[in-house]
Amino acid sequence: MTKAILWLLATQGVAIAPPPVYAPSHAYPLSTQRAAFRSVTFDVEVRGGSQLLWSGPMRVSTDAGASIDRRQSDAPAERCSTAERGYGSSEREALSLGLSMRDATATVVTIRGSWERRIEGDACGGGTRTVSFSDTVPIAPGSVKTIKGDGGLTVTLRQR
């Protein structure tokens, strides 16, 4: 049908213009003025009670966050009988921590963390307990902030 219409127009002497050429622009204008790019490094220490779970530097920027994920799964202890263990049981621990920074004149950091740990004692069933938190805190250059979660989970940030 389309070919027939084009043929009819061409035989009638009607000029058919080609479609316009589309040239995309790679420069996207921002609707609001954006703060300059910033990058900040924190020395981070994560503790579960008196146990050090993880320690190290984490760098965040106004464009990208930082995260760590650590998981460990072990077979049950030999002292646990097959009847006590159940099918597919294991001893699991996990730690997850994420930092992100807002666009702001003062450094404001959002911290999200979770800690999954084995049940304390002689539990052979492979159960776990999990605590998590999410918090947004201002932190000035050179200062230290400690965020306390449930179950003894604490995260200390030292901004460099």
N, CA, C and O atoms as a GROMACS GRO file, in nm:
protein
  640
    1MET      N    1   0.082  -0.119   0.000
    1MET     CA    2   0.000   0.000   0.000
    1MET      C    3   0.086   0.125   0.000
    1MET      O    4   0.059   0.220  -0.073
    2THR      N    5   0.194   0.126   0.084
    2THR     CA    6   0.281   0.241   0.092
    2THR      C    7   0.352   0.264  -0.041
    2THR      O    8   0.367   0.378  -0.084
    3LYS      N    9   0.396   0.156  -0.107
    3LYS     CA   10   0.463   0.169  -0.236
    3LYS      C   11   0.370   0.229  -0.339
    3LYS      O   12   0.411   0.310  -0.422
    4ALA      N   13   0.244   0.190  -0.335
    4ALA     CA   14   0.146   0.241  -0.431
    4ALA      C   15   0.124   0.391  -0.412
    4ALA      O   16   0.110   0.464  -0.510
    5ILE      N   17   0.120   0.436  -0.290
    5ILE     CA   18   0.100   0.579  -0.263
    5ILE      C   19   0.221   0.657  -0.308
    5ILE      O   20   0.208   0.764  -0.369
    6LEU      N   21   0.340   0.606  -0.280
    6LEU     CA   22   0.462   0.675  -0.324
    6LEU      C   23   0.470   0.680  -0.476
    6LEU      O   24   0.509   0.783  -0.532
    7TRP      N   25   0.434   0.570  -0.546
    7TRP     CA   26   0.436   0.568  -0.692
    7TRP      C   27   0.337   0.670  -0.748
    7TRP      O   28   0.367   0.740  -0.845
    8LEU      N   29   0.217   0.678  -0.685
    8LEU     CA   30   0.115   0.772  -0.730
    8LEU      C   31   0.164   0.915  -0.714
    8LEU      O   32   0.146   0.997  -0.804
    9LEU      N   33   0.224   0.946  -0.600
    9LEU     CA   34   0.275   1.081  -0.577
    9LEU      C   35   0.387   1.115  -0.675
    9LEU      O   36   0.393   1.226  -0.727
   10ALA      N   37   0.477   1.017  -0.700
   10ALA     CA   38   0.588   1.041  -0.792
   10ALA      C   39   0.539   1.066  -0.934
   10ALA      O   40   0.594   1.151  -1.004
   11THR      N   41   0.436   0.993  -0.979
   11THR     CA   42   0.385   1.012  -1.115
   11THR      C   43   0.306   1.141  -1.128
   11THR      O   44   0.285   1.189  -1.239
   12GLN      N   45   0.261   1.198  -1.018
   12GLN     CA   46   0.186   1.323  -1.021
   12GLN      C   47   0.279   1.444  -1.015
   12GLN      O   48   0.233   1.558  -1.023
   13GLY      N   49   0.410   1.420  -1.002
   13GLY     CA   50   0.505   1.530  -0.997
   13GLY      C   51   0.521   1.592  -0.859
   13GLY      O   52   0.569   1.704  -0.847
   14VAL      N   53   0.481   1.522  -0.756
   14VAL     CA   54   0.495   1.572  -0.620
   14VAL      C   55   0.633   1.532  -0.568
   14VAL      O   56   0.670   1.416  -0.570
   15ALA      N   57   0.705   1.631  -0.520
   15ALA     CA   58   0.838   1.604  -0.465
   15ALA      C   59   0.825   1.547  -0.326
   15ALA      O   60   0.751   1.599  -0.242
   16ILE      N   61   0.898   1.441  -0.302
   16ILE     CA   62   0.897   1.377  -0.171
   16ILE      C   63   1.032   1.405  -0.106
   16ILE      O   64   1.137   1.365  -0.156
   17ALA      N   65   1.026   1.473   0.006
   17ALA     CA   66   1.149   1.507   0.078
   17ALA      C   67   1.193   1.387   0.162
   17ALA      O   68   1.109   1.318   0.218
   18PRO      N   69   1.323   1.363   0.171
   18PRO     CA   70   1.371   1.254   0.258
   18PRO      C   71   1.346   1.292   0.404
   18PRO      O   72   1.333   1.410   0.437
   19PRO      N   73   1.341   1.193   0.490
   19PRO     CA   74   1.320   1.224   0.632
   19PRO      C   75   1.438   1.304   0.687
   19PRO      O   76   1.549   1.293   0.636
   20PRO      N   77   1.414   1.384   0.790
   20PRO     CA   78   1.523   1.464   0.846
   20PRO      C   79   1.627   1.373   0.911
   20PRO      O   80   1.595   1.264   0.959
   21VAL      N   81   1.750   1.418   0.911
   21VAL     CA   82   1.859   1.343   0.973
   21VAL      C   83   1.860   1.376   1.122
   21VAL      O   84   1.860   1.492   1.162
   22TYR      N   85   1.861   1.272   1.202
   22TYR     CA   86   1.862   1.290   1.347
   22TYR      C   87   2.006   1.281   1.396
   22TYR      O   88   2.074   1.182   1.372
   23ALA      N   89   2.052   1.384   1.462
   23ALA     CA   90   2.186   1.386   1.519
   23ALA      C   91   2.174   1.402   1.670
   23ALA      O   92   2.150   1.513   1.718
   24PRO      N   93   2.191   1.292   1.746
   24PRO     CA   94   2.176   1.303   1.891
   24PRO      C   95   2.287   1.386   1.954
   24PRO      O   96   2.401   1.384   1.908
   25SER      N   97   2.250   1.456   2.057
   25SER     CA   98   2.347   1.535   2.132
   25SER      C   99   2.391   1.455   2.253
   25SER      O  100   2.307   1.396   2.321
   26HIS      N  101   2.518   1.451   2.280
   26HIS     CA  102   2.569   1.378   2.396
   26HIS      C  103   2.586   1.469   2.517
   26HIS      O  104   2.622   1.422   2.625
   27ALA      N  105   2.561   1.594   2.500
   27ALA     CA  106   2.571   1.688   2.612
   27ALA      C  107   2.430   1.711   2.666
   27ALA      O  108   2.350   1.780   2.603
   28TYR      N  109   2.402   1.654   2.781
   28TYR     CA  110   2.272   1.668   2.842
   28TYR      C  111   2.275   1.785   2.939
   28TYR      O  112   2.350   1.781   3.036
   29PRO      N  113   2.197   1.888   2.915
   29PRO     CA  114   2.199   2.001   3.008
   29PRO      C  115   2.134   1.961   3.141
   29PRO      O  116   2.035   1.889   3.143
   30LEU      N  117   2.191   2.009   3.250
   30LEU     CA  118   2.134   1.984   3.381
   30LEU      C  119   2.029   2.088   3.412
   30LEU      O  120   2.048   2.207   3.383
   31SER      N  121   1.920   2.045   3.471
   31SER     CA  122   1.813   2.139   3.503
   31SER      C  123   1.850   2.227   3.623
   31SER      O  124   1.800   2.339   3.636
   32THR      N  125   1.938   2.175   3.709
   32THR     CA  126   1.983   2.254   3.824
   32THR      C  127   2.136   2.248   3.828
   32THR      O  128   2.197   2.156   3.775
   33GLN      N  129   2.193   2.346   3.891
   33GLN     CA  130   2.338   2.350   3.904
   33GLN      C  131   2.383   2.240   3.999
   33GLN      O  132   2.328   2.228   4.108
   34ARG      N  133   2.479   2.160   3.961
   34ARG     CA  134   2.525   2.048   4.040
   34ARG      C  135   2.654   2.084   4.114
   34ARG      O  136   2.739   2.156   4.062
   35ALA      N  137   2.665   2.032   4.235
   35ALA     CA  138   2.786   2.056   4.313
   35ALA      C  139   2.904   1.988   4.245
   35ALA      O  140   2.886   1.890   4.173
   36ALA      N  141   3.021   2.038   4.268
   36ALA     CA  142   3.142   1.982   4.209
   36ALA      C  143   3.165   1.840   4.260
   36ALA      O  144   3.125   1.806   4.371
   37PHE      N  145   3.229   1.759   4.178
   37PHE     CA  146   3.264   1.622   4.214
   37PHE      C  147   3.357   1.622   4.335
   37PHE      O  148   3.453   1.699   4.340
   38ARG      N  149   3.327   1.536   4.431
   38ARG     CA  150   3.412   1.522   4.549
   38ARG      C  151   3.434   1.374   4.576
   38ARG      O  152   3.347   1.291   4.548
   39SER      N  153   3.549   1.342   4.629
   39SER     CA  154   3.582   1.206   4.668
   39SER      C  155   3.638   1.211   4.810
   39SER      O  156   3.720   1.297   4.841
   40VAL      N  157   3.594   1.118   4.894
   40VAL     CA  158   3.637   1.115   5.034
   40VAL      C  159   3.674   0.971   5.070
   40VAL      O  160   3.605   0.877   5.031
   41THR      N  161   3.783   0.956   5.144
   41THR     CA  162   3.824   0.823   5.191
   41THR      C  163   3.802   0.814   5.342
   41THR      O  164   3.837   0.905   5.417
   42PHE      N  165   3.743   0.703   5.382
   42PHE     CA  166   3.720   0.675   5.524
   42PHE      C  167   3.800   0.553   5.564
   42PHE      O  168   3.810   0.457   5.488
   43ASP      N  169   3.857   0.556   5.684
   43ASP     CA  170   3.912   0.436   5.746
   43ASP      C  171   3.796   0.378   5.826
   43ASP      O  172   3.741   0.444   5.914
   44VAL      N  173   3.760   0.255   5.795
   44VAL     CA  174   3.639   0.194   5.850
   44VAL      C  175   3.677   0.074   5.936
   44VAL      O  176   3.765  -0.005   5.901
   45GLU      N  177   3.609   0.063   6.050
   45GLU     CA  178   3.626  -0.052   6.139
   45GLU      C  179   3.488  -0.104   6.175
   45GLU      O  180   3.403  -0.028   6.223
   46VAL      N  181   3.464  -0.232   6.152
   46VAL     CA  182   3.335  -0.294   6.182
   46VAL      C  183   3.358  -0.399   6.290
   46VAL      O  184   3.444  -0.487   6.276
   47ARG      N  185   3.281  -0.389   6.398
   47ARG     CA  186   3.295  -0.482   6.510
   47ARG      C  187   3.161  -0.546   6.541
   47ARG      O  188   3.055  -0.485   6.530
   48GLY      N  189   3.168  -0.671   6.581
   48GLY     CA  190   3.054  -0.744   6.636
   48GLY      C  191   3.087  -0.774   6.780
   48GLY      O  192   3.156  -0.872   6.808
   49GLY      N  193   3.038  -0.691   6.872
   49GLY     CA  194   3.080  -0.702   7.012
   49GLY      C  195   3.226  -0.664   7.021
   49GLY      O  196   3.265  -0.556   6.976
   50SER      N  197   3.309  -0.751   7.078
   50SER     CA  198   3.453  -0.723   7.089
   50SER      C  199   3.531  -0.779   6.970
   50SER      O  200   3.652  -0.758   6.959
   51GLN      N  201   3.464  -0.851   6.880
   51GLN     CA  202   3.529  -0.914   6.765
   51GLN      C  203   3.541  -0.816   6.648
   51GLN      O  204   3.442  -0.755   6.608
   52LEU      N  205   3.661  -0.802   6.593
   52LEU     CA  206   3.682  -0.722   6.474
   52LEU      C  207   3.634  -0.802   6.354
   52LEU      O  208   3.689  -0.908   6.324
   53LEU      N  209   3.532  -0.752   6.283
   53LEU     CA  210   3.477  -0.822   6.168
   53LEU      C  211   3.545  -0.781   6.038
   53LEU      O  212   3.567  -0.864   5.950
   54TRP      N  213   3.579  -0.653   6.026
   54TRP     CA  214   3.646  -0.603   5.905
   54TRP      C  215   3.704  -0.466   5.934
   54TRP      O  216   3.651  -0.390   6.015
   55SER      N  217   3.815  -0.436   5.867
   55SER     CA  218   3.879  -0.306   5.882
   55SER      C  219   3.949  -0.273   5.751
   55SER      O  220   4.014  -0.360   5.691
   56GLY      N  221   3.936  -0.147   5.706
   56GLY     CA  222   4.005  -0.107   5.585
   56GLY      C  223   3.954   0.026   5.534
   56GLY      O  224   3.859   0.082   5.590
   57PRO      N  225   4.016   0.078   5.427
   57PRO     CA  226   3.972   0.205   5.369
   57PRO      C  227   3.855   0.184   5.273
   57PRO      O  228   3.847   0.082   5.205
   58MET      N  229   3.767   0.282   5.267
   58MET     CA  230   3.657   0.283   5.170
   58MET      C  231   3.648   0.426   5.115
   58MET      O  232   3.644   0.523   5.190
   59ARG      N  233   3.645   0.436   4.982
   59ARG     CA  234   3.639   0.567   4.916
   59ARG      C  235   3.503   0.584   4.851
   59ARG      O  236   3.458   0.497   4.775
   60VAL      N  237   3.439   0.695   4.880
   60VAL     CA  238   3.310   0.728   4.819
   60VAL      C  239   3.322   0.862   4.749
   60VAL      O  240   3.410   0.943   4.780
   61SER      N  241   3.232   0.885   4.656
   61SER     CA  242   3.230   1.014   4.588
   61SER      C  243   3.085   1.056   4.570
   61SER      O  244   2.992   0.983   4.603
   62THR      N  245   3.068   1.175   4.516
   62THR     CA  246   2.932   1.223   4.490
   62THR      C  247   2.868   1.145   4.376
   62THR      O  248   2.747   1.154   4.356
   63ASP      N  249   2.948   1.069   4.300
   63ASP     CA  250   2.896   0.990   4.189
   63ASP      C  251   2.888   0.840   4.216
   63ASP      O  252   2.814   0.769   4.147
   64ALA      N  253   2.963   0.789   4.314
   64ALA     CA  254   2.968   0.644   4.336
   64ALA      C  255   2.990   0.613   4.483
   64ALA      O  256   3.062   0.684   4.554
   65GLY      N  257   2.927   0.507   4.528
   65GLY     CA  258   2.943   0.462   4.666
   65GLY      C  259   3.053   0.358   4.677
   65GLY      O  260   3.124   0.330   4.580
   66ALA      N  261   3.066   0.300   4.794
   66ALA     CA  262   3.163   0.194   4.821
   66ALA      C  263   3.092   0.084   4.899
   66ALA      O  264   2.999   0.112   4.974
   67SER      N  265   3.136  -0.040   4.880
   67SER     CA  266   3.073  -0.149   4.954
   67SER      C  267   3.170  -0.264   4.973
   67SER      O  268   3.266  -0.281   4.898
   68ILE      N  269   3.142  -0.343   5.075
   68ILE     CA  270   3.213  -0.469   5.097
   68ILE      C  271   3.108  -0.574   5.129
   68ILE      O  272   3.006  -0.546   5.193
   69ASP      N  273   3.133  -0.694   5.083
   69ASP     CA  274   3.048  -0.809   5.113
   69ASP      C  275   3.141  -0.926   5.141
   69ASP      O  276   3.226  -0.961   5.059
   70ARG      N  277   3.125  -0.985   5.258
   70ARG     CA  278   3.208  -1.099   5.298
   70ARG      C  279   3.116  -1.208   5.348
   70ARG      O  280   3.034  -1.184   5.436
   71ARG      N  281   3.129  -1.328   5.292
   71ARG     CA  282   3.046  -1.441   5.332
   71ARG      C  283   3.134  -1.563   5.357
   71ARG      O  284   3.233  -1.586   5.288
   72GLN      N  285   3.095  -1.640   5.457
   72GLN     CA  286   3.166  -1.764   5.485
   72GLN      C  287   3.064  -1.869   5.526
   72GLN      O  288   2.974  -1.841   5.605
   73SER      N  289   3.079  -1.988   5.473
   73SER     CA  290   2.991  -2.100   5.507
   73SER      C  291   3.078  -2.222   5.530
   73SER      O  292   3.160  -2.258   5.446
   74ASP      N  293   3.060  -2.286   5.645
   74ASP     CA  294   3.138  -2.404   5.681
   74ASP      C  295   3.045  -2.521   5.711
   74ASP      O  296   2.930  -2.502   5.748
   75ALA      N  297   3.098  -2.641   5.694
   75ALA     CA  298   3.025  -2.761   5.734
   75ALA      C  299   3.009  -2.759   5.885
   75ALA      O  300   3.090  -2.698   5.956
   76PRO      N  301   2.905  -2.825   5.936
   76PRO     CA  302   2.888  -2.831   6.082
   76PRO      C  303   3.005  -2.902   6.149
   76PRO      O  304   3.077  -2.980   6.086
   77ALA      N  305   3.022  -2.873   6.276
   77ALA     CA  306   3.130  -2.937   6.354
   77ALA      C  307   3.111  -3.088   6.358
   77ALA      O  308   2.998  -3.137   6.349
   78GLU      N  309   3.222  -3.161   6.372
   78GLU     CA  310   3.216  -3.308   6.376
   78GLU      C  311   3.135  -3.359   6.494
   78GLU      O  312   3.081  -3.470   6.489
   79ARG      N  313   3.126  -3.280   6.598
   79ARG     CA  314   3.053  -3.324   6.718
   79ARG      C  315   2.904  -3.333   6.693
   79ARG      O  316   2.831  -3.393   6.773
   80CYS      N  317   2.856  -3.273   6.584
   80CYS     CA  318   2.712  -3.274   6.552
   80CYS      C  319   2.676  -3.399   6.474
   80CYS      O  320   2.735  -3.427   6.369
   81SER      N  321   2.580  -3.475   6.525
   81SER     CA  322   2.536  -3.596   6.455
   81SER      C  323   2.449  -3.557   6.335
   81SER      O  324   2.400  -3.444   6.326
   82THR      N  325   2.431  -3.651   6.244
   82THR     CA  326   2.348  -3.626   6.126
   82THR      C  327   2.207  -3.588   6.166
   82THR      O  328   2.146  -3.501   6.103
   83ALA      N  329   2.153  -3.653   6.268
   83ALA     CA  330   2.017  -3.624   6.314
   83ALA      C  331   2.007  -3.481   6.368
   83ALA      O  332   1.905  -3.415   6.348
   84GLU      N  333   2.111  -3.434   6.435
   84GLU     CA  334   2.110  -3.299   6.490
   84GLU      C  335   2.125  -3.192   6.381
   84GLU      O  336   2.065  -3.085   6.390
   85ARG      N  337   2.205  -3.224   6.279
   85ARG     CA  338   2.236  -3.126   6.176
   85ARG      C  339   2.118  -3.098   6.084
   85ARG      O  340   2.092  -2.982   6.052
   86GLY      N  341   2.048  -3.198   6.044
   86GLY     CA  342   1.944  -3.178   5.943
   86GLY      C  343   2.007  -3.171   5.805
   86GLY      O  344   2.130  -3.162   5.792
   87TYR      N  345   1.925  -3.175   5.703
   87TYR     CA  346   1.975  -3.176   5.565
   87TYR      C  347   2.024  -3.037   5.524
   87TYR      O  348   1.954  -2.938   5.541
   88GLY      N  349   2.144  -3.031   5.470
   88GLY     CA  350   2.196  -2.907   5.414
   88GLY      C  351   2.232  -2.799   5.514
   88GLY      O  352   2.250  -2.683   5.476
   89SER      N  353   2.244  -2.834   5.640
   89SER     CA  354   2.279  -2.731   5.738
   89SER      C  355   2.425  -2.694   5.725
   89SER      O  356   2.508  -2.777   5.687
   90SER      N  357   2.455  -2.571   5.755
   90SER     CA  358   2.594  -2.524   5.756
   90SER      C  359   2.604  -2.410   5.856
   90SER      O  360   2.503  -2.354   5.899
   91GLU      N  361   2.725  -2.378   5.890
   91GLU     CA  362   2.750  -2.265   5.979
   91GLU      C  363   2.785  -2.145   5.891
   91GLU      O  364   2.885  -2.148   5.819
   92ARG      N  365   2.703  -2.041   5.897
   92ARG     CA  366   2.720  -1.927   5.806
   92ARG      C  367   2.745  -1.798   5.883
   92ARG      O  368   2.692  -1.776   5.992
   93GLU      N  369   2.828  -1.714   5.821
   93GLU     CA  370   2.850  -1.577   5.867
   93GLU      C  371   2.856  -1.488   5.745
   93GLU      O  372   2.906  -1.528   5.640
   94ALA      N  373   2.806  -1.366   5.759
   94ALA     CA  374   2.811  -1.272   5.647
   94ALA      C  375   2.817  -1.130   5.701
   94ALA      O  376   2.761  -1.099   5.806
   95LEU      N  377   2.885  -1.047   5.627
   95LEU     CA  378   2.894  -0.905   5.660
   95LEU      C  379   2.876  -0.826   5.531
   95LEU      O  380   2.937  -0.857   5.429
   96SER      N  381   2.793  -0.726   5.537
   96SER     CA  382   2.770  -0.638   5.422
   96SER      C  383   2.770  -0.495   5.472
   96SER      O  384   2.704  -0.462   5.570
   97LEU      N  385   2.844  -0.408   5.402
   97LEU     CA  386   2.851  -0.268   5.441
   97LEU      C  387   2.856  -0.183   5.315
   97LEU      O  388   2.932  -0.212   5.222
   98GLY      N  389   2.775  -0.079   5.312
   98GLY     CA  390   2.773   0.013   5.199
   98GLY      C  391   2.775   0.157   5.246
   98GLY      O  392   2.707   0.193   5.341
   99LEU      N  393   2.853   0.238   5.178
   99LEU     CA  394   2.860   0.382   5.206
   99LEU      C  395   2.824   0.457   5.080
   99LEU      O  396   2.863   0.418   4.970
  100SER      N  397   2.749   0.565   5.095
  100SER     CA  398   2.722   0.655   4.983
  100SER      C  399   2.724   0.798   5.036
  100SER      O  400   2.699   0.822   5.154
  101MET      N  401   2.754   0.891   4.947
  101MET     CA  402   2.770   1.030   4.987
  101MET      C  403   2.674   1.116   4.905
  101MET      O  404   2.660   1.096   4.785
  102ARG      N  405   2.609   1.209   4.970
  102ARG     CA  406   2.517   1.300   4.904
  102ARG      C  407   2.590   1.418   4.842
  102ARG      O  408   2.703   1.449   4.879
  103ASP      N  409   2.523   1.482   4.748
  103ASP     CA  410   2.573   1.610   4.697
  103ASP      C  411   2.534   1.716   4.799
  103ASP      O  412   2.417   1.754   4.809
  104ALA      N  413   2.629   1.763   4.873
  104ALA     CA  414   2.602   1.865   4.975
  104ALA      C  415   2.733   1.937   5.006
  104ALA      O  416   2.842   1.886   4.978
  105THR      N  417   2.722   2.054   5.064
  105THR     CA  418   2.844   2.127   5.098
  105THR      C  419   2.915   2.061   5.216
  105THR      O  420   3.038   2.057   5.220
  106ALA      N  421   2.839   2.008   5.312
  106ALA     CA  422   2.899   1.931   5.421
  106ALA      C  423   2.896   1.785   5.380
  106ALA      O  424   2.808   1.745   5.304
  107THR      N  425   2.990   1.707   5.427
  107THR     CA  426   2.991   1.565   5.393
  107THR      C  427   2.883   1.493   5.472
  107THR      O  428   2.887   1.490   5.595
  108VAL      N  429   2.787   1.437   5.401
  108VAL     CA  430   2.679   1.360   5.462
  108VAL      C  431   2.687   1.220   5.402
  108VAL      O  432   2.681   1.203   5.280
  109VAL      N  433   2.700   1.121   5.488
  109VAL     CA  434   2.720   0.984   5.442
  109VAL      C  435   2.604   0.896   5.488
  109VAL      O  436   2.560   0.904   5.602
  110THR      N  437   2.555   0.813   5.395
  110THR     CA  438   2.455   0.712   5.429
  110THR      C  439   2.528   0.579   5.444
  110THR      O  440   2.604   0.539   5.357
  111ILE      N  441   2.503   0.512   5.556
  111ILE     CA  442   2.569   0.387   5.589
  111ILE      C  443   2.462   0.279   5.602
  111ILE      O  444   2.364   0.296   5.675
  112ARG      N  445   2.482   0.170   5.531
  112ARG     CA  446   2.391   0.056   5.541
  112ARG      C  447   2.477  -0.066   5.575
  112ARG      O  448   2.577  -0.093   5.510
  113GLY      N  449   2.436  -0.139   5.678
  113GLY     CA  450   2.514  -0.255   5.717
  113GLY      C  451   2.427  -0.369   5.764
  113GLY      O  452   2.317  -0.348   5.816
  114SER      N  453   2.477  -0.491   5.746
  114SER     CA  454   2.410  -0.608   5.803
  114SER      C  455   2.515  -0.712   5.841
  114SER      O  456   2.620  -0.722   5.778
  115TRP      N  457   2.484  -0.785   5.944
  115TRP     CA  458   2.574  -0.887   5.996
  115TRP      C  459   2.493  -1.010   6.029
  115TRP      O  460   2.402  -1.006   6.112
  116GLU      N  461   2.525  -1.120   5.964
  116GLU     CA  462   2.463  -1.249   5.990
  116GLU      C  463   2.567  -1.334   6.060
  116GLU      O  464   2.680  -1.348   6.012
  117ARG      N  465   2.530  -1.390   6.174
  117ARG     CA  466   2.628  -1.467   6.252
  117ARG      C  467   2.568  -1.599   6.298
  117ARG      O  468   2.446  -1.617   6.304
  118ARG      N  469   2.658  -1.690   6.330
  118ARG     CA  470   2.618  -1.820   6.381
  118ARG      C  471   2.552  -1.805   6.517
  118ARG      O  472   2.578  -1.708   6.589
  119ILE      N  473   2.468  -1.899   6.551
  119ILE     CA  474   2.410  -1.900   6.685
  119ILE      C  475   2.520  -1.939   6.783
  119ILE      O  476   2.592  -2.037   6.761
  120GLU      N  477   2.533  -1.864   6.889
  120GLU     CA  478   2.637  -1.892   6.988
  120GLU      C  479   2.602  -2.018   7.065
  120GLU      O  480   2.485  -2.051   7.084
  121GLY      N  481   2.704  -2.089   7.108
  121GLY     CA  482   2.684  -2.210   7.188
  121GLY      C  483   2.702  -2.335   7.105
  121GLY      O  484   2.775  -2.336   7.006
  122ASP      N  485   2.634  -2.441   7.147
  122ASP     CA  486   2.650  -2.572   7.083
  122ASP      C  487   2.540  -2.602   6.982
  122ASP      O  488   2.503  -2.719   6.966
  123ALA      N  489   2.488  -2.503   6.915
  123ALA     CA  490   2.380  -2.526   6.820
  123ALA      C  491   2.431  -2.606   6.700
  123ALA      O  492   2.526  -2.563   6.634
  124CYS      N  493   2.371  -2.718   6.673
  124CYS     CA  494   2.413  -2.801   6.559
  124CYS      C  495   2.319  -2.784   6.440
  124CYS      O  496   2.346  -2.838   6.333
  125GLY      N  497   2.211  -2.711   6.456
  125GLY     CA  498   2.112  -2.697   6.349
  125GLY      C  499   2.149  -2.601   6.239
  125GLY      O  500   2.081  -2.595   6.137
  126GLY      N  501   2.257  -2.525   6.257
  126GLY     CA  502   2.300  -2.434   6.153
  126GLY      C  503   2.224  -2.303   6.147
  126GLY      O  504   2.228  -2.235   6.045
  127GLY      N  505   2.156  -2.265   6.252
  127GLY     CA  506   2.079  -2.140   6.252
  127GLY      C  507   2.168  -2.017   6.260
  127GLY      O  508   2.285  -2.025   6.297
  128THR      N  509   2.110  -1.903   6.225
  128THR     CA  510   2.184  -1.777   6.230
  128THR      C  511   2.098  -1.669   6.293
  128THR      O  512   1.977  -1.685   6.308
  129ARG      N  513   2.161  -1.560   6.329
  129ARG     CA  514   2.096  -1.439   6.377
  129ARG      C  515   2.148  -1.324   6.291
  129ARG      O  516   2.266  -1.320   6.258
  130THR      N  517   2.061  -1.232   6.254
  130THR     CA  518   2.100  -1.121   6.167
  130THR      C  519   2.056  -0.988   6.226
  130THR      O  520   1.945  -0.976   6.277
  131VAL      N  521   2.144  -0.889   6.217
  131VAL     CA  522   2.111  -0.752   6.254
  131VAL      C  523   2.148  -0.663   6.136
  131VAL      O  524   2.241  -0.693   6.060
  132SER      N  525   2.074  -0.554   6.121
  132SER     CA  526   2.106  -0.460   6.012
  132SER      C  527   2.066  -0.320   6.055
  132SER      O  528   1.990  -0.301   6.149
  133PHE      N  529   2.120  -0.222   5.983
  133PHE     CA  530   2.086  -0.083   6.010
  133PHE      C  531   2.107   0.000   5.885
  133PHE      O  532   2.175  -0.042   5.792
  134SER      N  533   2.048   0.117   5.885
  134SER     CA  534   2.070   0.217   5.782
  134SER      C  535   2.063   0.352   5.853
  134SER      O  536   1.969   0.378   5.928
  135ASP      N  537   2.163   0.436   5.828
  135ASP     CA  538   2.168   0.565   5.897
  135ASP      C  539   2.236   0.667   5.807
  135ASP      O  540   2.323   0.632   5.727
  136THR      N  541   2.197   0.791   5.819
  136THR     CA  542   2.261   0.900   5.746
  136THR      C  543   2.317   0.998   5.848
  136THR      O  544   2.245   1.047   5.935
  137VAL      N  545   2.448   1.024   5.836
  137VAL     CA  546   2.516   1.108   5.935
  137VAL      C  547   2.605   1.211   5.868
  137VAL      O  548   2.666   1.183   5.765
  138PRO      N  549   2.613   1.331   5.926
  138PRO     CA  550   2.713   1.426   5.878
  138PRO      C  551   2.847   1.392   5.941
  138PRO      O  552   2.852   1.349   6.057
  139ILE      N  553   2.956   1.410   5.866
  139ILE     CA  554   3.088   1.382   5.921
  139ILE      C  555   3.187   1.479   5.859
  139ILE      O  556   3.204   1.484   5.738
  140ALA      N  557   3.251   1.556   5.944
  140ALA     CA  558   3.346   1.659   5.899
  140ALA      C  559   3.483   1.597   5.873
  140ALA      O  560   3.516   1.493   5.930
  141PRO      N  561   3.562   1.660   5.786
  141PRO     CA  562   3.698   1.610   5.760
  141PRO      C  563   3.778   1.594   5.889
  141PRO      O  564   3.779   1.684   5.973
  142GLY      N  565   3.845   1.480   5.903
  142GLY     CA  566   3.926   1.454   6.020
  142GLY      C  567   3.850   1.404   6.141
  142GLY      O  568   3.912   1.370   6.242
  143SER      N  569   3.718   1.398   6.135
  143SER     CA  570   3.641   1.356   6.252
  143SER      C  571   3.611   1.206   6.248
  143SER      O  572   3.635   1.138   6.148
  144VAL      N  573   3.556   1.156   6.359
  144VAL     CA  574   3.525   1.014   6.376
  144VAL      C  575   3.378   1.002   6.414
  144VAL      O  576   3.329   1.077   6.498
  145LYS      N  577   3.308   0.908   6.351
  145LYS     CA  578   3.169   0.878   6.386
  145LYS      C  579   3.157   0.729   6.411
  145LYS      O  580   3.213   0.649   6.337
  146THR      N  581   3.084   0.692   6.516
  146THR     CA  582   3.056   0.552   6.544
  146THR      C  583   2.905   0.532   6.541
  146THR      O  584   2.831   0.601   6.610
  147ILE      N  585   2.862   0.437   6.461
  147ILE     CA  586   2.720   0.402   6.448
  147ILE      C  587   2.702   0.269   6.519
  147ILE      O  588   2.772   0.172   6.490
  148LYS      N  589   2.608   0.265   6.613
  148LYS     CA  590   2.583   0.145   6.691
  148LYS      C  591   2.453   0.082   6.645
  148LYS      O  592   2.347   0.144   6.650
  149GLY      N  593   2.462  -0.043   6.602
  149GLY     CA  594   2.345  -0.120   6.565
  149GLY      C  595   2.308  -0.214   6.677
  149GLY      O  596   2.368  -0.210   6.784
  150ASP      N  597   2.210  -0.298   6.655
  150ASP     CA  598   2.170  -0.397   6.753
  150ASP      C  599   2.269  -0.513   6.756
  150ASP      O  600   2.352  -0.528   6.665
  151GLY      N  601   2.261  -0.595   6.859
  151GLY     CA  602   2.342  -0.716   6.867
  151GLY      C  603   2.491  -0.692   6.876
  151GLY      O  604   2.570  -0.782   6.847
  152GLY      N  605   2.533  -0.571   6.918
  152GLY     CA  606   2.674  -0.541   6.933
  152GLY      C  607   2.744  -0.498   6.806
  152GLY      O  608   2.866  -0.482   6.806
  153LEU      N  609   2.671  -0.477   6.697
  153LEU     CA  610   2.730  -0.433   6.571
  153LEU      C  611   2.762  -0.285   6.578
  153LEU      O  612   2.673  -0.203   6.603
  154THR      N  613   2.888  -0.248   6.555
  154THR     CA  614   2.928  -0.107   6.552
  154THR      C  615   3.015  -0.082   6.428
  154THR      O  616   3.096  -0.167   6.389
  155VAL      N  617   2.998   0.035   6.369
  155VAL     CA  618   3.079   0.077   6.254
  155VAL      C  619   3.140   0.211   6.291
  155VAL      O  620   3.069   0.305   6.326
  156THR      N  621   3.272   0.220   6.282
  156THR     CA  622   3.342   0.345   6.310
  156THR      C  623   3.403   0.398   6.181
  156THR      O  624   3.475   0.326   6.111
  157LEU      N  625   3.373   0.524   6.150
  157LEU     CA  626   3.426   0.592   6.031
  157LEU      C  627   3.521   0.701   6.075
  157LEU      O  628   3.488   0.783   6.161
  158ARG      N  629   3.639   0.702   6.016
  158ARG     CA  630   3.736   0.811   6.038
  158ARG      C  631   3.762   0.873   5.903
  158ARG      O  632   3.822   0.811   5.815
  159GLN      N  633   3.716   0.997   5.885
  159GLN     CA  634   3.737   1.062   5.756
  159GLN      C  635   3.880   1.114   5.748
  159GLN      O  636   3.927   1.181   5.839
  160ARG      N  637   3.947   1.082   5.639
  160ARG     CA  638   4.085   1.128   5.620
  160ARG      C  639   4.087   1.275   5.582
  160ARG      O  640   4.194   1.332   5.562
   0.00000   0.00000   0.00000
